[in-house]
Amino acid sequence: MVAIVIGGSGATGRELVRQLVVDPRFSKVRVLLRRPYFEYHDKLEEIIVDFDKLFSFQDQIRGDIAFSCLGTTLKDAGSKEAQWHIDYDYPFHFAKMSFENGVTHFVLLSAAGVNAKSRIFYNRMKGSLEDAIKNIGFQQLTILRPGFIERPHSDRLGEKIGLKVINAFNKVGIFKQYAPIKTKLLAKAMLESVFTYKKARQVLELKDIKAVIK
């Protein structure tokens, strides 16, 4: 099988790519990137793209399974409009072009608590993306909704504080759906979900994600 990945240089994406290239079930891994990122591997193909002109690269967006790990923070994006452009527009266009090029299975990394009607901007954005991709028509669509993603060696103060807060709540049985999950394990769940779940549409909450990687 051939996998194609967007968001491969992110914390979860790079773990996913590293696992895909050593998995014998995949013969080729294509990764869309702004610039070269990974060390050479004979199964890995880096496709350097301008995401604002993604349609120019449609002929290269080909494979059997497409994985979307792309996302940013409001702080890094600089504005809600810019974050929407990265977190919604890019993945949606990638999904649509993947479908048009014959990709049958799409795997989307989303987030817990998303809802297109939410008053919370982030949840509304991610929920809207889920709804839009559901309407594309993939034979199989797998959506993963993890809680707090624990990045290795994170230097973001907000993440460090958030991790402590979530862990404190979890100890007293609160917000279990937002319990932290390490990027390596989340990437493994994205990969293994392809072979574990066979429904046409599967939404995996945190408990389902953990079940895949037991």
C-alpha positions as CSV (number, residue, x, y, z in Angstrom):
1,M,0.0,0.0,0.0
2,V,1.0,3.6,-0.6
3,A,0.4,6.2,2.2
4,I,0.3,9.9,1.7
5,V,0.6,12.3,4.7
6,I,0.0,15.9,5.3
7,G,1.3,17.5,8.5
8,G,4.3,15.1,8.6
9,S,6.7,17.6,10.2
10,G,4.4,18.1,13.2
11,A,4.8,16.3,16.6
12,T,2.4,13.5,15.8
13,G,3.0,13.6,12.0
14,R,6.7,12.9,12.2
15,E,6.1,9.9,14.5
16,L,3.5,8.6,12.0
17,V,5.9,8.9,9.1
18,R,8.7,7.2,11.0
19,Q,6.3,4.3,11.8
20,L,5.0,4.1,8.3
21,V,8.3,3.8,6.6
22,V,9.3,0.8,8.7
23,D,6.0,-1.0,8.4
24,P,6.1,-3.8,5.8
25,R,2.5,-3.3,5.0
26,F,3.4,0.0,3.2
27,S,5.6,0.0,0.1
28,K,5.7,3.8,-0.3
29,V,5.2,6.8,2.0
30,R,4.6,10.2,0.4
31,V,4.8,13.3,2.6
32,L,3.7,16.8,1.6
33,L,6.1,19.3,3.2
34,R,7.0,23.0,2.8
35,R,10.7,22.1,2.9
36,P,12.9,18.9,3.2
37,Y,12.6,17.4,6.6
38,F,13.3,13.7,7.0
39,E,16.4,11.6,6.7
40,Y,16.6,9.5,3.6
41,H,14.7,6.2,3.5
42,D,14.1,4.2,0.3
43,K,10.3,4.0,1.0
44,L,10.0,7.8,1.7
45,E,9.1,10.4,-0.9
46,E,9.1,14.0,0.2
47,I,6.9,16.2,-2.0
48,I,7.8,19.9,-1.5
49,V,4.7,22.0,-2.0
50,D,3.3,25.5,-1.6
51,F,0.2,24.8,0.5
52,D,-1.5,28.0,-0.8
53,K,-1.2,26.5,-4.3
54,L,-1.9,22.9,-3.4
55,F,-4.1,22.4,-6.5
56,S,-0.9,22.7,-8.6
57,F,0.4,19.5,-7.0
58,Q,-2.8,17.5,-7.3
59,D,-1.1,14.9,-9.7
60,Q,1.3,14.0,-6.9
61,I,-1.4,13.5,-4.3
62,R,-1.8,9.8,-5.0
63,G,-1.9,6.7,-2.8
64,D,-4.2,4.2,-1.1
65,I,-4.5,5.8,2.3
66,A,-4.2,9.5,3.2
67,F,-3.4,10.7,6.7
68,S,-4.0,14.3,7.8
69,C,-2.1,15.4,10.9
70,L,-1.9,19.1,10.0
71,G,-2.7,21.7,12.7
72,T,-1.3,24.7,14.4
73,T,-2.0,26.9,17.4
74,L,-3.6,30.3,17.4
75,K,-0.4,31.8,18.8
76,D,1.7,30.3,16.0
77,A,-0.8,31.2,13.3
78,G,-1.2,34.8,14.5
79,S,-4.9,35.1,14.0
80,K,-8.1,33.1,13.9
81,E,-8.3,33.6,10.2
82,A,-4.8,32.3,9.6
83,Q,-5.4,29.3,11.9
84,W,-8.6,28.5,10.0
85,H,-6.7,28.6,6.7
86,I,-4.1,26.1,8.0
87,D,-6.3,23.9,10.1
88,Y,-9.4,23.8,7.9
89,D,-8.6,24.9,4.3
90,Y,-5.4,22.9,3.8
91,P,-6.6,19.6,5.2
92,F,-10.0,19.9,3.4
93,H,-8.4,20.6,0.0
94,F,-5.9,17.8,0.6
95,A,-8.8,15.4,1.4
96,K,-10.8,16.5,-1.7
97,M,-7.9,16.1,-4.1
98,S,-7.0,12.7,-2.5
99,F,-10.5,11.5,-3.1
100,E,-10.5,12.8,-6.7
101,N,-7.2,10.9,-7.3
102,G,-8.7,7.6,-6.1
103,V,-7.7,7.4,-2.4
104,T,-10.2,5.2,-0.7
105,H,-9.4,5.6,3.0
106,F,-8.8,8.9,4.8
107,V,-7.5,9.2,8.4
108,L,-8.1,12.5,10.1
109,L,-6.5,13.6,13.3
110,S,-9.1,15.8,15.0
111,A,-9.6,16.6,18.7
112,A,-11.9,15.8,21.7
113,G,-15.1,17.8,22.1
114,V,-15.3,19.2,18.6
115,N,-18.6,20.4,17.2
116,A,-19.3,22.6,14.2
117,K,-21.9,24.5,16.2
118,S,-19.6,25.2,19.2
119,R,-19.1,28.7,20.5
120,I,-15.5,27.8,21.1
121,F,-13.5,28.8,18.0
122,Y,-11.1,25.8,18.0
123,N,-13.9,23.2,18.5
124,R,-16.1,24.8,15.9
125,M,-13.2,24.9,13.3
126,K,-12.3,21.2,13.9
127,G,-15.9,20.2,13.9
128,S,-16.5,22.0,10.6
129,L,-13.6,20.2,9.1
130,E,-14.9,16.8,10.2
131,D,-18.3,17.5,8.7
132,A,-16.8,18.8,5.4
133,I,-14.6,15.7,5.0
134,K,-17.5,13.4,5.9
135,N,-19.4,14.8,2.9
136,I,-16.6,14.1,0.4
137,G,-17.5,10.4,0.0
138,F,-14.5,8.3,1.0
139,Q,-15.1,4.5,1.0
140,Q,-13.6,4.6,4.5
141,L,-13.1,7.5,6.9
142,T,-11.4,7.2,10.3
143,I,-11.5,10.2,12.6
144,L,-9.4,10.2,15.8
145,R,-10.3,12.5,18.6
146,P,-7.6,12.5,21.2
147,G,-7.5,14.7,24.3
148,F,-4.4,16.5,25.4
149,I,-1.5,15.5,23.0
150,E,1.7,15.2,25.0
151,R,4.6,16.3,22.8
152,P,8.1,15.1,23.8
153,H,10.5,17.8,25.1
154,S,7.9,20.5,24.6
155,D,9.1,24.0,25.5
156,R,5.7,25.6,25.4
157,L,4.8,26.9,28.8
158,G,1.1,26.6,28.1
159,E,1.4,22.9,27.3
160,K,3.4,22.3,30.4
161,I,0.8,24.0,32.6
162,G,-2.0,22.3,30.7
163,L,-0.5,18.9,31.2
164,K,-0.3,19.4,35.0
165,V,-3.9,20.7,35.1
166,I,-5.3,17.8,33.1
167,N,-3.4,15.3,35.2
168,A,-4.7,16.8,38.4
169,F,-8.3,16.6,37.1
170,N,-7.8,13.1,35.9
171,K,-6.6,12.0,39.4
172,V,-10.0,12.8,40.7
173,G,-11.9,11.3,37.8
174,I,-12.6,14.5,35.9
175,F,-12.1,15.2,32.2
176,K,-11.0,11.7,31.4
177,Q,-11.7,12.2,27.7
178,Y,-8.9,14.8,27.7
179,A,-6.3,12.6,29.4
180,P,-2.9,13.1,27.8
181,I,-1.6,10.7,25.1
182,K,2.0,10.7,23.9
183,T,2.5,11.5,20.2
184,K,4.2,8.2,19.5
185,L,1.2,6.3,20.8
186,L,-1.2,8.5,19.0
187,A,0.7,8.0,15.7
188,K,0.6,4.2,16.3
189,A,-3.2,4.4,16.8
190,M,-3.6,6.3,13.5
191,L,-1.6,3.6,11.7
192,E,-3.2,0.6,13.4
193,S,-6.8,2.0,13.1
194,V,-6.5,1.4,9.4
195,F,-6.3,-2.3,10.0
196,T,-8.5,-2.6,13.1
197,Y,-11.6,-0.8,12.1
198,K,-13.5,-1.7,8.9
199,K,-16.6,0.4,9.1
200,A,-17.1,3.0,6.3
201,R,-17.0,5.7,8.9
202,Q,-15.4,5.4,12.3
203,V,-15.0,8.1,15.0
204,L,-12.5,7.1,17.7
205,E,-12.7,8.8,21.0
206,L,-9.8,8.5,23.5
207,K,-11.0,5.2,24.9
208,D,-11.1,3.7,21.4
209,I,-7.7,5.1,20.5
210,K,-6.2,3.5,23.6
211,A,-7.9,0.2,22.7
212,V,-6.2,0.1,19.3
213,I,-2.7,0.3,20.8
214,K,-3.1,-2.1,23.8
